[in-house]
Amino acid sequence: MGRILFFLVALVAVILAVLVVAPGVVPVAAYKSQIETAASESLGREVTFSDNLTFRILPRTAFHVEDLTISNEDGFDGAYLAQVEEADIGFKLLPFISSRSVEIDQFVLSRPNINLIRQQNGMVNWDLTSPTTTEQNTQTDNDPNLRDIRLGDVRIVDGSANFTDGVAGKTYVASDIDLQIILTSLAEPLELKGAMSFQDEPTTVDIVLSNLADIMDNKPSNLKLDLQIGDAVAGADLTLETADTLRYSGPVQFNAPDLPAFAALVGTEIADAPGFDELALSGDIDGGTQSFRLSDANIKFDDIDAQGVLSLNWAGAKPFANGVLSTDELDLRRYLPPPAQAATGFPEWSTAPLDFSGLRNIDAEFDISTAAIFLNDLKIGESRLKMILTNGRMTADIPELSMYGGQGSGRLVVNARGSAPTFSGNFDMGSVQAEPLSLDIFKHDNLLGLGAFQFDFTANGASQAAIMSSLDGTGGFDLSNGLIKGVNLSKIARAAAELRQGFNPAALATIVATARGPAEETDFSEFLSDFTITDGLVNAPTISLNGQYLTMTGNGSVNLPAQTIDLRLSPRATVAPDGTEISRSVSIPVRVGGTFSQPTIGLDPDVLTRLLTENVLQQVLGGGRNNSAAPVEGEEVPPEEEEEEATPEDAAADLIRGIFDGLRKDDEEAQPDE
C-alpha cells in the first residue's frame, strides 16, 4: 500500500514537472506556421504574428503574442483589418476540462488598430462569415457542451480604430482607446466601459448588456447606454434585437448644447449661419442602423420647444427628418437678421448680408401646429403649416393662418440653392386688426380698422435692402369701420366751401394747422386700394375712402427702397358736423409725402395753385372768367395758359406759391416725430 501511494505521488510530481517545464523546453515557435494556418482558416483571412510567441500552462494557461495581424479582404484599401502590437490571453484549463466552461482571466490587447471599411456598394471588410466559418460558428453556438463564459481582466489598452464609410463619404477616427469588459457569466450582465478620443473629442462610454446568452441565441436583451462625446450626452434603456438585423427600442434622451460641434463629429457639416446652435430631445425610440422613429418626443431646438413624432434617416449623404409636431411658440427670430434700430421713426433697410445657408444642412418634411410664430417684429397667431425642405429650398404651405385677430392662408418659398436667396409667396387674410399690424410693421399706430388684405410677391437679394429693391408683386387691402389718427380730412374738405367766398391765406393756414394733431381723426366706413409693385415701387392707381362726413379718391406711389411716400388725395365733405348736408360739396387736393420716418400731409400746392388762380384774379382784377372756386364733382381743371409777357395772373400765381411754400415749411417744422 505504501509503495502504491509513493508511486502515485511520484507520478503526480512528474506530471507537474512536465506541465511546468515543458512549455519552456518545447519550441513553441516551431508550431507557429500551423497556428497561423489554423487561425487563418477559422477567420477566412490571413493571420500572422511574430516569432516572439510564448505559452505556459502553470500557474495558469496563457499565451503571449506580438505583432498579430489579420489581413484585409481583397478589394479593400489598407493592408489589414486589425493589427495588435501585443496580446496576452490567459484562461483556466481545469474548469474547461471538467465542466466545459471558458474562464478567461486575462485578455489584454495592447495598442490594437482596427481598420473598418464600408464600400459604396455596401460591402464591408469585417464580415468574417464564409461557408466554413458559418458552419463552425453554428456548431459552436449550438454546442451544448459549452456551458458558460467568464471574463476576468479583459481590456483594450491604448487602441485606435478607423471607420471609412464609402456610402456616406465620411471617415470616423477613434484613438487612445482604453476599455474594460466585465462578464462574470453568460447569465450575468456584460459591461463595457472606458474612455477614448473620438474625432479628437474626449469620449466616455458605459454600456451594460443584461444577458449575453440571449444575444448569442438571437433573443432580445436589454441594453443600457451612457455616452458623452465632447459636450454632447446621450442615454438609453433599450430592448436590443440582433436576430436578422440590428433593432432597438425604448426610452432615450440626447442633449447637444453645441450642435455644430456635434454634427462635425458625426460627419455632418452645419453651415455657419444664424441658428442651429443646440438640440435636445427625449422620447421612445424605435430604430436600426440607418434610421429611427421617436414617438412621444420632446424636442428643444434653439428657442423652439416642440412635442410630437420625429423620424430621422442618415443613410444618405444628407440626413432627412420628418414628423408631426406641435409647439406653443415657433420662434424664428434667431434665423433672421436682427431688425435695424432707429432712434426715432422707421429704421433704414439693412445692408448686412443675409445667410440662409442653414437651409442646406438637412432635408425635412414637417407638419407643425403652433400657437404663435415670431418673425422679428411680426407676430402670427395660432397656425398650422406644412414645411418641406429639399436641398436648400424651403416651402411652407400655411392652410391655417391666424394674424392680428384675422384668419387666412399663405405660402412662403425661400430658395437658398444659389449664391443669393430668392423669395416668393402669397398671403390672403381677412378680419385683420389694422392698428397692431401697422404698429409692428410701420412703427406707428395711426391706422385703425378691421379689414382684409391680399399680397403676392417675388424678390431676391442677399440683404434686406436688396430684397426691397427687387420686390415685385400685386395686392390690395379693404378696411372697414376705422379711423386715421393725426389728421382730420373732413375738416380740410369742409374748408373748401369757404374758399368759394374768397381766398383768405390766414384762414387757410389756420384750418390746415388745426386739422392736424394727435387728437384729430378721420373716421371711415370703408378704405380700400389695389396696388402693384415693380422693383420696390408700389403703385396705387386707385385709393378710395368713404366715411360719415366725406368721401375721398386718390392715387400715388410708395418707394420702398427709398422709404418715400407720394400720394395725391381728393377728400370731399358731404355732411357738416351738425348732420346737415353741405349744399355744394367741393374737393380739395391733399398731398401725403415725406418719408416712412417723417411723413407729411397738407394741401397740394401744385394743384391748388391752378384751382385758385381765378379766385385771386377775380379779387385783383374785379372780373375775368367765372371759375372762382374749386371744381365740383365732374368738373375738369382748365389747363394753364401760357403768356408771352408777365400778367397779373403770373403775379397771383407767384403769390399763392409763396404762401403755400411758407405753409409747407411751417408744417414740416411743426410736424412731430412719428
C-alpha positions as CSV (number, residue, x, y, z in Angstrom):
1,M,0.0,0.0,0.0
2,G,2.8,2.4,0.9
3,R,4.5,1.6,-2.4
4,I,1.4,2.3,-4.3
5,L,0.9,5.6,-2.6
6,F,4.5,6.5,-3.2
7,F,4.1,5.7,-6.9
8,L,1.1,7.9,-7.2
9,V,2.8,10.8,-5.6
10,A,5.8,10.4,-7.8
11,L,3.5,10.2,-10.9
12,V,1.8,13.5,-9.9
13,A,5.2,15.1,-9.4
14,V,6.4,14.0,-12.8
15,I,3.2,15.3,-14.5
16,L,3.5,18.7,-12.7
17,A,7.2,18.9,-13.7
18,V,6.2,18.3,-17.3
19,L,3.5,20.9,-17.2
20,V,5.8,23.4,-15.7
21,V,9.0,22.6,-17.6
22,A,7.6,21.5,-21.0
23,P,6.5,24.9,-22.3
24,G,10.0,26.2,-21.7
25,V,11.6,23.1,-23.4
26,V,9.2,22.5,-26.3
27,P,10.0,25.0,-29.1
28,V,6.6,26.7,-29.4
29,A,7.8,28.8,-32.4
30,A,8.1,25.5,-34.3
31,Y,4.4,25.3,-34.4
32,K,3.9,29.0,-35.5
33,S,3.0,28.2,-39.1
34,Q,0.5,25.6,-38.0
35,I,-1.1,28.0,-35.6
36,E,-1.3,30.8,-38.3
37,T,-2.8,28.4,-40.8
38,A,-5.5,27.2,-38.3
39,A,-6.3,30.8,-37.4
40,S,-6.5,31.9,-41.0
41,E,-8.9,29.0,-41.9
42,S,-11.0,29.9,-38.9
43,L,-11.4,33.6,-39.8
44,G,-11.3,33.3,-43.5
45,R,-8.4,35.9,-43.6
46,E,-4.7,35.5,-43.4
47,V,-3.4,35.7,-39.8
48,T,0.2,36.3,-39.0
49,F,2.3,37.1,-35.9
50,S,5.9,37.4,-35.0
51,D,8.2,34.6,-33.8
52,N,8.0,36.0,-30.3
53,L,5.3,33.6,-29.2
54,T,5.2,32.2,-25.7
55,F,3.0,29.6,-24.0
56,R,2.7,28.3,-20.4
57,I,0.3,26.0,-18.5
58,L,1.1,26.9,-14.9
59,P,0.4,28.7,-12.8
60,R,-2.2,29.5,-15.5
61,T,-2.6,28.6,-19.1
62,A,-1.5,31.7,-21.0
63,F,-0.4,32.8,-24.5
64,H,1.6,35.9,-25.4
65,V,1.6,37.0,-29.0
66,E,3.2,40.0,-30.6
67,D,2.6,41.8,-33.9
68,L,-0.7,39.9,-34.6
69,T,-2.1,40.9,-37.9
70,I,-5.5,40.0,-39.5
71,S,-5.3,40.9,-43.2
72,N,-7.9,42.8,-45.2
73,E,-10.2,41.2,-47.7
74,D,-9.2,41.5,-51.3
75,G,-10.7,44.7,-52.9
76,F,-10.5,46.8,-49.8
77,D,-8.0,49.6,-49.1
78,G,-5.4,49.0,-46.4
79,A,-3.2,46.1,-45.7
80,Y,-5.0,44.8,-42.7
81,L,-8.4,44.6,-40.9
82,A,-6.8,44.6,-37.5
83,Q,-3.3,44.8,-36.0
84,V,-2.3,44.2,-32.4
85,E,1.1,45.1,-31.0
86,E,0.8,42.7,-28.1
87,A,-1.9,40.2,-26.9
88,D,-1.9,38.4,-23.6
89,I,-4.5,35.7,-23.3
90,G,-4.9,33.6,-20.2
91,F,-7.6,31.1,-19.3
92,K,-8.3,28.5,-16.6
93,L,-7.7,25.0,-18.0
94,L,-9.3,22.8,-15.3
95,P,-12.9,24.5,-15.5
96,F,-12.8,23.9,-19.3
97,I,-11.8,20.2,-18.9
98,S,-14.2,19.5,-16.1
99,S,-17.3,21.5,-17.0
100,R,-16.7,22.9,-20.5
101,S,-16.8,26.4,-19.0
102,V,-14.5,29.1,-20.5
103,E,-12.9,31.2,-17.8
104,I,-10.7,33.9,-19.3
105,D,-8.8,35.5,-16.5
106,Q,-6.8,37.7,-18.9
107,F,-7.4,39.1,-22.3
108,V,-5.4,42.2,-22.9
109,L,-4.9,43.8,-26.3
110,S,-2.2,46.4,-26.2
111,R,-2.1,49.1,-28.9
112,P,-4.5,47.4,-31.3
113,N,-5.5,49.2,-34.5
114,I,-8.8,48.3,-36.3
115,N,-9.5,49.4,-39.9
116,L,-13.2,49.1,-40.7
117,I,-14.4,49.9,-44.3
118,R,-17.8,50.1,-46.0
119,Q,-17.6,50.5,-49.7
120,Q,-20.1,52.4,-51.9
121,N,-21.7,49.1,-52.9
122,G,-22.4,48.3,-49.2
123,M,-19.8,45.6,-48.9
124,V,-17.9,45.6,-45.6
125,N,-14.5,44.2,-44.7
126,W,-15.4,43.0,-41.2
127,D,-17.8,40.3,-42.4
128,L,-15.8,37.2,-41.4
129,T,-18.5,34.7,-42.4
130,S,-17.9,32.1,-45.1
131,P,-19.4,28.7,-45.6
132,T,-16.7,27.2,-43.4
133,T,-16.7,29.8,-40.7
134,T,-20.5,30.0,-40.7
135,E,-20.7,26.2,-40.1
136,Q,-18.1,26.4,-37.4
137,N,-19.8,29.3,-35.7
138,T,-23.1,27.5,-35.8
139,Q,-21.7,24.4,-34.3
140,T,-20.0,26.4,-31.6
141,D,-23.2,28.4,-30.8
142,N,-25.3,25.3,-30.6
143,D,-22.7,23.2,-28.7
144,P,-24.5,22.1,-25.6
145,N,-21.1,21.2,-24.0
146,L,-20.1,24.9,-23.8
147,R,-21.7,25.7,-20.5
148,D,-20.5,29.2,-19.7
149,I,-18.1,32.0,-20.3
150,R,-16.4,34.1,-17.5
151,L,-14.1,37.0,-18.1
152,G,-11.5,38.4,-15.8
153,D,-9.1,41.1,-16.8
154,V,-10.3,41.9,-20.3
155,R,-9.0,45.2,-21.6
156,I,-8.1,47.2,-24.7
157,V,-5.1,49.4,-23.9
158,D,-4.2,52.5,-26.0
159,G,-6.1,51.3,-29.0
160,S,-7.3,53.1,-32.2
161,A,-9.9,52.5,-34.8
162,N,-10.9,53.9,-38.2
163,F,-14.2,53.6,-39.9
164,T,-14.4,54.7,-43.6
165,D,-18.0,54.9,-44.9
166,G,-18.0,55.0,-48.6
167,V,-21.8,55.2,-48.8
168,A,-21.9,58.4,-46.8
169,G,-18.5,59.6,-47.9
170,K,-17.3,60.0,-44.3
171,T,-14.5,58.8,-42.1
172,Y,-14.5,58.4,-38.3
173,V,-11.4,58.1,-36.1
174,A,-11.1,56.9,-32.5
175,S,-7.8,57.0,-30.7
176,D,-6.4,56.5,-27.2
177,I,-9.0,53.7,-26.6
178,D,-8.9,52.3,-23.1
179,L,-11.8,49.9,-22.5
180,Q,-12.6,47.3,-19.9
181,I,-15.0,44.4,-20.3
182,I,-16.7,42.8,-17.3
183,L,-18.6,39.5,-17.5
184,T,-19.0,37.1,-14.6
185,S,-21.1,34.6,-16.6
186,L,-23.3,34.4,-19.6
187,A,-26.4,34.8,-17.5
188,E,-25.0,38.0,-15.8
189,P,-24.7,41.5,-17.3
190,L,-21.9,42.2,-19.7
191,E,-20.5,45.7,-19.1
192,L,-18.2,47.7,-21.3
193,K,-16.8,51.0,-20.0
194,G,-13.9,53.2,-20.7
195,A,-12.7,56.3,-22.5
196,M,-11.3,57.3,-25.8
197,S,-10.9,60.3,-28.2
198,F,-13.5,60.3,-30.9
199,Q,-12.8,62.7,-33.7
200,D,-10.3,64.4,-31.4
201,E,-13.1,64.9,-28.7
202,P,-12.9,63.3,-25.3
203,T,-15.4,60.5,-25.1
204,T,-16.6,58.2,-22.3
205,V,-18.8,55.2,-22.7
206,D,-20.6,52.8,-20.3
207,I,-22.7,50.0,-21.9
208,V,-24.4,47.3,-19.9
209,L,-26.0,44.3,-21.8
210,S,-28.2,42.4,-19.4
211,N,-27.8,38.9,-20.9
212,L,-25.2,37.9,-23.4
213,A,-26.6,34.4,-23.6
214,D,-29.8,35.8,-25.1
215,I,-28.0,37.7,-27.7
216,M,-26.0,34.6,-28.6
217,D,-29.3,32.7,-29.0
218,N,-30.7,35.6,-31.1
219,K,-33.1,36.5,-28.4
220,P,-34.0,40.1,-27.3
221,S,-31.9,41.5,-24.5
222,N,-31.8,44.8,-22.6
223,L,-29.1,47.4,-23.2
224,K,-28.3,50.5,-21.1
225,L,-26.2,53.2,-22.5
226,D,-24.5,56.3,-21.1
227,L,-22.3,58.1,-23.6
228,Q,-20.6,61.5,-23.7
229,I,-18.8,62.9,-26.7
230,G,-17.4,66.3,-26.1
231,D,-20.3,68.4,-24.6
232,A,-23.0,66.1,-26.1
233,V,-24.5,63.4,-23.8
234,A,-26.8,60.5,-24.6
235,G,-28.6,57.9,-22.5
236,A,-30.8,55.0,-23.4
237,D,-32.6,51.9,-21.9
238,L,-33.2,49.7,-24.9
239,T,-34.5,46.4,-25.9
240,L,-31.9,45.1,-28.3
241,E,-32.6,42.5,-31.1
242,T,-29.9,41.0,-33.4
243,A,-31.7,38.0,-35.0
244,D,-32.0,39.3,-38.5
245,T,-30.6,42.8,-38.3
246,L,-29.9,45.3,-35.5
247,R,-33.0,46.7,-34.0
248,Y,-33.5,48.7,-30.8
249,S,-36.4,50.3,-29.0
250,G,-37.0,52.1,-25.7
251,P,-36.7,55.5,-24.0
252,V,-33.8,57.7,-25.0
253,Q,-32.5,61.2,-24.2
254,F,-29.9,63.3,-26.0
255,N,-28.5,66.8,-25.5
256,A,-26.1,68.6,-27.7
257,P,-25.6,72.2,-26.4
258,D,-23.2,72.8,-29.2
259,L,-25.0,71.3,-32.2
260,P,-22.4,72.4,-34.9
261,A,-19.6,70.8,-32.9
262,F,-21.5,67.5,-32.5
263,A,-22.6,67.5,-36.2
264,A,-19.0,67.8,-37.2
265,L,-18.1,64.8,-35.0
266,V,-20.6,62.6,-36.8
267,G,-19.6,63.9,-40.3
268,T,-22.3,66.4,-41.0
269,E,-21.3,70.0,-41.7
270,I,-23.7,72.7,-40.4
271,A,-23.2,76.0,-42.3
272,D,-22.1,78.9,-40.2
273,A,-25.5,80.6,-40.3
274,P,-27.9,82.0,-37.7
275,G,-29.4,79.3,-35.6
276,F,-28.8,75.6,-35.5
277,D,-27.0,76.1,-32.2
278,E,-28.4,73.5,-29.8
279,L,-30.6,70.4,-29.8
280,A,-32.1,68.3,-27.0
281,L,-34.6,65.5,-27.4
282,S,-36.2,62.7,-25.5
283,G,-38.8,60.1,-26.2
284,D,-39.4,56.4,-27.1
285,I,-37.1,55.3,-30.0
286,D,-37.6,52.5,-32.5
287,G,-34.8,52.2,-35.0
288,G,-31.9,50.4,-36.7
289,T,-28.5,51.1,-38.2
290,Q,-29.6,53.9,-40.6
291,S,-32.8,55.4,-39.2
292,F,-35.0,55.8,-36.1
293,R,-38.5,57.0,-35.2
294,L,-39.0,58.9,-32.0
295,S,-42.6,58.9,-30.6
296,D,-43.9,60.9,-27.6
297,A,-41.0,63.2,-28.4
298,N,-40.0,66.3,-26.5
299,I,-37.7,68.4,-28.7
300,K,-35.8,71.6,-27.9
301,F,-34.2,73.1,-31.0
302,D,-32.7,76.5,-30.3
303,D,-35.6,78.6,-28.9
304,I,-38.3,76.1,-30.1
305,D,-39.9,73.6,-27.8
306,A,-42.0,71.0,-29.6
307,Q,-43.8,67.7,-29.0
308,G,-44.9,65.0,-31.3
309,V,-43.4,62.3,-33.6
310,L,-39.9,62.7,-35.2
311,S,-38.1,60.4,-37.7
312,L,-34.5,60.7,-38.8
313,N,-32.7,58.8,-41.6
314,W,-29.0,59.3,-42.1
315,A,-28.3,56.6,-44.7
316,G,-27.6,59.1,-47.4
317,A,-25.1,62.0,-47.7
318,K,-27.6,64.3,-46.0
319,P,-29.9,63.5,-43.1
320,F,-33.6,63.5,-43.7
321,A,-36.0,64.4,-40.9
322,N,-39.8,64.3,-40.9
323,G,-42.6,64.4,-38.4
324,V,-45.7,65.9,-36.9
325,L,-45.0,68.4,-34.2
326,S,-46.9,71.0,-32.1
327,T,-45.4,73.9,-30.2
328,D,-46.5,76.8,-28.1
329,E,-44.2,79.2,-29.9
330,L,-42.4,78.9,-33.2
331,D,-39.7,81.5,-32.7
332,L,-37.9,82.1,-36.0
333,R,-36.2,85.3,-35.0
334,R,-32.8,83.5,-34.4
335,Y,-32.7,82.6,-38.1
336,L,-33.4,86.1,-39.3
337,P,-31.1,89.1,-39.3
338,P,-32.0,91.4,-36.4
339,P,-34.2,94.3,-37.4
340,A,-32.5,97.6,-37.8
341,Q,-32.9,100.0,-35.0
342,A,-33.6,103.7,-35.3
343,A,-33.6,106.4,-32.6
344,T,-36.9,107.7,-34.0
345,G,-39.3,106.7,-36.8
346,F,-38.8,103.9,-39.3
347,P,-35.4,102.2,-39.4
348,E,-33.4,102.2,-42.7
349,W,-33.2,98.9,-44.6
350,S,-30.2,96.9,-43.5
351,T,-27.4,96.1,-46.0
352,A,-26.0,93.4,-43.7
353,P,-25.6,90.1,-45.6
354,L,-28.4,87.5,-45.1
355,D,-27.3,84.0,-44.6
356,F,-29.8,81.2,-45.4
357,S,-27.2,78.5,-45.9
358,G,-28.5,76.7,-42.9
359,L,-31.4,75.5,-45.1
360,R,-28.9,73.3,-46.8
361,N,-27.9,71.4,-43.6
362,I,-30.8,68.9,-43.7
363,D,-33.7,67.8,-45.8
364,A,-37.0,67.7,-43.9
365,E,-40.8,67.4,-44.1
366,F,-42.8,68.5,-41.2
367,D,-46.5,69.2,-40.2
368,I,-46.3,71.8,-37.5
369,S,-49.1,73.3,-35.4
370,T,-48.3,76.3,-33.2
371,A,-50.0,78.8,-31.0
372,A,-47.6,81.7,-32.2
373,I,-45.0,82.4,-34.8
374,F,-42.4,85.2,-34.3
375,L,-40.7,86.8,-37.3
376,N,-38.7,89.6,-35.8
377,D,-41.4,92.3,-35.0
378,L,-44.2,90.4,-36.8
379,K,-46.4,88.3,-34.6
380,I,-48.5,85.5,-36.1
381,G,-51.1,83.7,-34.0
382,E,-52.4,80.1,-33.9
383,S,-51.4,78.5,-37.2
384,R,-50.7,75.2,-39.0
385,L,-48.1,74.8,-41.6
386,K,-46.5,72.1,-43.8
387,M,-42.8,72.7,-44.3
388,I,-40.8,70.9,-47.0
389,L,-37.0,71.4,-47.1
390,T,-35.1,70.0,-50.1
391,N,-31.5,70.8,-50.9
392,G,-31.7,74.3,-49.5
393,R,-35.2,75.2,-50.8
394,M,-37.9,75.6,-48.2
395,T,-41.6,75.6,-49.0
396,A,-44.0,76.5,-46.2
397,D,-47.7,76.0,-47.0
398,I,-49.9,77.6,-44.4
399,P,-53.5,76.4,-44.8
400,E,-54.5,77.9,-41.4
401,L,-53.0,81.2,-40.5
402,S,-54.0,83.5,-37.7
403,M,-52.7,87.0,-37.6
404,Y,-53.8,90.1,-35.6
405,G,-57.2,88.7,-35.0
406,G,-57.8,87.7,-38.6
407,Q,-57.8,84.3,-40.3
408,G,-56.4,83.3,-43.7
409,S,-53.9,81.2,-45.5
410,G,-50.5,81.7,-47.1
411,R,-47.4,80.2,-48.8
412,L,-43.8,81.1,-48.5
413,V,-40.9,79.8,-50.5
414,V,-37.2,80.5,-49.7
415,N,-34.6,79.2,-52.1
416,A,-31.1,79.2,-50.8
417,R,-29.6,77.0,-53.5
418,G,-27.9,79.8,-55.4
419,S,-25.4,82.5,-54.4
420,A,-28.3,84.9,-53.5
421,P,-31.5,83.7,-51.9
422,T,-34.8,84.1,-53.7
423,F,-38.3,84.6,-52.1
424,S,-41.8,84.2,-53.3
425,G,-45.2,83.8,-51.6
426,N,-48.8,84.8,-51.2
427,F,-51.0,85.7,-48.3
428,D,-54.8,86.1,-48.1
429,M,-56.1,87.4,-44.8
430,G,-59.5,88.5,-43.5
431,S,-60.7,90.4,-40.4
432,V,-57.2,91.7,-39.5
433,Q,-56.9,94.4,-36.9
434,A,-55.0,97.2,-38.6
435,E,-53.7,99.1,-35.6
436,P,-51.3,96.4,-34.1
437,L,-50.3,95.3,-37.6
438,S,-49.4,98.9,-38.5
439,L,-47.5,99.3,-35.3
440,D,-45.4,96.2,-35.8
441,I,-44.6,96.8,-39.4
442,F,-44.7,100.6,-39.9
443,K,-43.8,101.5,-36.3
444,H,-46.9,103.7,-35.8
445,D,-50.5,103.2,-34.7
446,N,-52.2,105.8,-36.8
447,L,-54.4,103.4,-38.7
448,L,-57.3,101.6,-37.1
449,G,-59.9,99.3,-38.6
450,L,-60.8,95.8,-39.4
451,G,-60.1,94.5,-42.9
452,A,-58.7,92.1,-45.4
453,F,-55.5,92.1,-47.4
454,Q,-54.1,90.1,-50.2
455,F,-50.4,90.0,-51.3
456,D,-48.5,88.0,-54.0
457,F,-44.8,88.7,-54.3
458,T,-41.4,87.7,-55.5
459,A,-37.9,89.0,-54.6
460,N,-34.3,88.2,-54.4
461,G,-31.2,89.5,-52.8
462,A,-28.6,88.9,-50.1
463,S,-29.6,91.8,-47.9
464,Q,-32.8,93.5,-46.6
465,A,-32.1,96.5,-48.8
466,A,-31.5,94.3,-51.9
467,I,-34.8,92.5,-51.3
468,M,-36.7,95.7,-51.1
469,S,-35.2,96.9,-54.4
470,S,-36.1,93.7,-56.2
471,L,-39.6,93.3,-54.8
472,D,-42.4,92.6,-57.4
473,G,-46.0,91.8,-56.8
474,T,-49.6,92.6,-56.6
475,G,-52.0,93.1,-53.7
476,G,-54.8,95.1,-52.1
477,F,-56.5,96.0,-48.9
478,D,-60.0,96.7,-47.7
479,L,-60.6,98.2,-44.3
480,S,-63.9,99.0,-42.7
481,N,-65.2,100.9,-39.6
482,G,-61.9,102.5,-38.7
483,L,-60.1,105.8,-38.5
484,I,-56.9,107.6,-39.4
485,K,-55.3,109.3,-36.4
486,G,-53.4,112.5,-36.6
487,V,-55.4,114.3,-39.4
488,N,-59.0,115.4,-39.9
489,L,-59.6,115.2,-43.7
490,S,-63.2,116.2,-43.2
491,K,-62.2,119.5,-41.6
492,I,-59.9,120.2,-44.6
493,A,-62.5,119.3,-47.1
494,R,-65.2,121.4,-45.4
495,A,-62.8,124.4,-45.7
496,A,-63.1,124.1,-49.4
497,A,-66.6,125.5,-49.3
498,E,-65.4,128.7,-47.5
499,L,-62.8,129.2,-50.3
500,R,-65.7,130.0,-52.7
501,Q,-66.4,133.1,-50.6
502,G,-62.9,134.4,-51.3
503,F,-59.3,133.5,-50.7
504,N,-58.1,134.1,-47.2
505,P,-54.5,132.9,-46.6
506,A,-54.6,133.4,-42.9
507,A,-57.9,131.4,-42.5
508,L,-56.5,128.6,-44.7
509,A,-53.3,128.4,-42.7
510,T,-55.4,128.1,-39.5
511,I,-57.6,125.4,-41.0
512,V,-54.6,123.3,-42.2
513,A,-52.9,123.6,-38.8
514,T,-55.9,122.7,-36.7
515,A,-56.8,119.8,-39.0
516,R,-53.6,118.1,-37.8
517,G,-52.6,117.0,-34.4
518,P,-52.6,114.0,-32.0
519,A,-56.3,114.5,-31.2
520,E,-57.5,114.8,-34.8
521,E,-59.1,111.8,-36.5
522,T,-60.7,110.8,-39.8
523,D,-63.5,108.3,-39.5
524,F,-64.3,106.0,-42.3
525,S,-66.6,103.1,-43.0
526,E,-64.6,101.9,-46.0
527,F,-61.0,102.4,-47.0
528,L,-59.6,100.3,-49.9
529,S,-57.0,100.2,-52.6
530,D,-55.3,97.9,-55.1
531,F,-51.6,98.1,-55.9
532,T,-48.8,96.7,-58.0
533,I,-45.1,96.6,-57.1
534,T,-42.2,96.8,-59.6
535,D,-38.6,96.8,-58.3
536,G,-39.8,98.0,-55.0
537,L,-42.0,100.9,-56.3
538,V,-45.6,100.5,-55.1
539,N,-48.1,102.0,-57.5
540,A,-51.7,102.5,-56.2
541,P,-53.8,103.7,-59.2
542,T,-57.0,103.9,-57.1
543,I,-57.4,104.8,-53.5
544,S,-61.0,105.1,-52.1
545,L,-62.3,106.2,-48.7
546,N,-65.9,106.6,-47.6
547,G,-67.0,108.0,-44.2
548,Q,-69.8,109.7,-42.4
549,Y,-68.6,113.1,-43.3
550,L,-66.6,112.7,-46.5
551,T,-65.6,110.6,-49.5
552,M,-62.1,110.5,-50.9
553,T,-60.4,109.3,-54.0
554,G,-56.8,109.3,-54.9
555,N,-53.7,107.7,-56.3
556,G,-50.0,107.7,-55.8
557,S,-46.9,105.6,-55.1
558,V,-44.6,104.5,-52.3
559,N,-40.9,103.9,-53.0
560,L,-39.9,101.1,-50.7
561,P,-36.1,101.2,-51.3
562,A,-36.0,105.0,-50.6
563,Q,-38.8,104.8,-48.0
564,T,-40.6,107.8,-49.5
565,I,-44.3,108.5,-50.0
566,D,-46.1,110.4,-52.7
567,L,-49.9,110.2,-52.5
568,R,-52.4,112.7,-54.0
569,L,-55.8,112.6,-52.4
570,S,-59.1,114.5,-53.0
571,P,-61.3,114.5,-50.0
572,R,-64.8,115.8,-50.4
573,A,-67.0,116.9,-47.5
574,T,-70.6,115.6,-47.7
575,V,-72.1,116.3,-44.3
576,A,-71.4,119.0,-41.7
577,P,-70.7,118.1,-38.1
578,D,-74.3,119.1,-37.2
579,G,-75.6,116.4,-39.6
580,T,-76.8,118.8,-42.3
581,E,-75.8,118.1,-45.9
582,I,-73.4,120.5,-47.5
583,S,-75.3,122.3,-50.3
584,R,-72.5,122.2,-52.7
585,S,-69.6,119.9,-51.9
586,V,-66.2,120.6,-53.3
587,S,-63.0,118.5,-53.3
588,I,-59.7,120.0,-52.2
589,P,-56.3,118.4,-53.1
590,V,-54.3,116.9,-50.3
591,R,-50.8,115.5,-50.7
592,V,-49.1,112.9,-48.4
593,G,-45.4,112.9,-48.8
594,G,-42.2,112.7,-46.8
595,T,-40.6,109.5,-45.6
596,F,-41.6,106.5,-43.6
597,S,-39.9,108.1,-40.5
598,Q,-41.4,111.6,-41.1
599,P,-44.5,111.6,-43.3
600,T,-46.1,114.9,-44.2
601,I,-49.7,115.8,-45.1
602,G,-51.1,119.0,-46.3
603,L,-52.7,120.8,-49.2
604,D,-51.3,120.1,-52.6
605,P,-49.8,123.5,-53.8
606,D,-49.3,122.5,-57.4
607,V,-52.9,121.6,-57.9
608,L,-54.4,124.2,-55.7
609,T,-52.4,127.0,-57.5
610,R,-54.3,126.2,-60.7
611,L,-57.6,125.9,-58.9
612,L,-57.4,129.2,-57.0
613,T,-55.7,131.5,-59.5
614,E,-59.0,132.5,-60.9
615,N,-60.4,133.3,-57.5
616,V,-57.5,135.7,-56.8
617,L,-57.7,137.3,-60.2
618,Q,-61.4,138.0,-59.6
619,Q,-60.5,140.0,-56.5
620,V,-57.4,141.6,-58.0
621,L,-58.9,142.5,-61.4
622,G,-62.5,142.7,-60.4
623,G,-63.6,140.3,-63.2
624,G,-62.4,137.7,-65.5
625,R,-63.6,134.2,-66.1
626,N,-66.0,132.9,-63.5
627,N,-64.1,129.9,-62.3
628,S,-63.6,131.3,-58.8
629,A,-63.9,128.2,-56.8
630,A,-62.5,124.7,-56.6
631,P,-64.4,122.4,-59.0
632,V,-67.5,120.5,-58.1
633,E,-67.6,116.8,-58.8
634,G,-67.3,116.1,-62.6
635,E,-65.7,119.4,-63.4
636,E,-62.3,119.4,-65.0
637,V,-59.5,121.8,-64.2
638,P,-58.8,124.1,-67.2
639,P,-55.2,124.0,-68.4
640,E,-52.9,126.9,-67.6
641,E,-52.5,129.3,-70.5
642,E,-49.0,130.4,-71.5
643,E,-48.5,134.2,-71.6
644,E,-45.7,135.9,-73.5
645,E,-45.5,138.7,-71.0
646,A,-45.9,138.9,-67.3
647,T,-49.5,139.3,-66.4
648,P,-51.5,139.8,-63.2
649,E,-52.2,136.1,-63.3
650,D,-48.5,135.4,-63.1
651,A,-48.3,137.7,-60.1
652,A,-51.2,135.9,-58.4
653,A,-49.7,132.5,-59.1
654,D,-46.4,133.6,-57.6
655,L,-48.2,135.0,-54.6
656,I,-50.1,131.7,-54.0
657,R,-46.9,129.6,-54.5
658,G,-45.2,131.7,-51.9
659,I,-48.0,131.3,-49.4
660,F,-48.0,127.5,-49.8
661,D,-44.2,127.3,-49.7
662,G,-44.5,129.1,-46.3
663,L,-47.3,126.8,-45.2
664,R,-45.3,123.7,-46.2
665,K,-42.2,124.8,-44.3
666,D,-44.3,125.6,-41.2
667,D,-46.0,122.2,-41.5
668,E,-42.6,120.4,-41.7
669,E,-41.2,122.3,-38.7
670,A,-44.4,121.7,-36.6
671,Q,-44.6,118.0,-37.6
672,P,-44.0,115.9,-34.5
673,D,-41.8,112.8,-34.8
674,E,-43.9,109.7,-35.5
